[in-house]
């Protein structure tokens, strides 16, 4: 159980995204949904605290930045009619 906790703590510190060769933006789940209060998805992504918590969120996150972080990790592509 202790090893499992330590591994999860390491995963908690992995980057949310990466940019390859100043050209390709990579995230595990996909681009986040549009969030009220931000003019663009990029602005919303940049607003996520450097150390974010997904489950549970950390004290520095708002509901909006928590949604953005969760979407970047777990969003699945869906058609417009879903």
C-alpha positions in Angstrom: 0.0 0.0 0.0 2.9 2.4 0.8 4.4 1.8 -2.6 1.1 2.5 -4.3 0.8 5.8 -2.5 4.4 6.8 -3.5 3.7 6.0 -7.1 0.5 8.0 -7.1 2.4 10.9 -5.5 4.9 10.8 -8.3 2.1 10.8 -10.9 0.6 13.8 -9.2 3.7 15.8 -10.1 3.8 14.9 -13.8 3.2 17.8 -16.2 -0.3 18.3 -17.5 0.9 18.9 -21.0 4.0 19.2 -23.2 5.0 21.2 -26.3 7.2 19.4 -28.8 9.6 21.4 -30.9 7.6 24.6 -30.2 5.0 23.2 -32.6 3.0 20.3 -31.2 0.8 20.6 -28.1 0.3 17.2 -26.3 -2.1 16.2 -23.6 -3.4 12.8 -22.6 -7.2 13.4 -22.9 -7.6 16.3 -25.3 -8.4 20.0 -25.4 -10.6 21.2 -22.5 -14.2 22.3 -23.0 -14.7 26.1 -23.3 -14.8 27.7 -19.8 -16.7 30.8 -18.9 -14.3 33.6 -17.9 -11.5 32.7 -20.3 -11.2 34.1 -23.8 -9.5 31.0 -25.2 -8.8 27.4 -24.3 -5.1 28.3 -24.2 -5.7 31.0 -21.6 -7.7 28.5 -19.5 -4.9 25.9 -19.7 -2.3 28.5 -18.7 -4.5 29.4 -15.7 -4.2 25.9 -14.2 -1.8 26.1 -11.2 1.6 24.6 -11.6 0.8 21.9 -9.1 -2.8 20.9 -9.7 -4.7 18.3 -8.0 -7.3 16.3 -9.9 -8.7 14.1 -7.2 -9.2 16.0 -4.9 -8.4 19.4 -6.3 -5.8 21.5 -4.4 -6.6 24.6 -2.5 -5.2 27.0 -5.2 -7.6 25.7 -7.9 -10.9 27.2 -8.8 -13.8 25.0 -10.1 -12.9 26.3 -13.6 -9.2 25.4 -13.5 -10.1 22.0 -12.0 -12.4 21.4 -15.0 -9.6 22.4 -17.4 -7.1 20.1 -15.8 -9.5 17.2 -15.7 -10.5 17.7 -19.3 -6.8 17.7 -20.4 -6.3 14.4 -18.7 -9.6 12.6 -19.3 -11.6 14.1 -22.2 -12.6 11.7 -24.9 -13.3 13.0 -28.4 -17.0 13.2 -29.1 -19.1 14.3 -32.0 -21.0 17.6 -31.9 -24.3 15.7 -31.4 -23.2 13.8 -28.3 
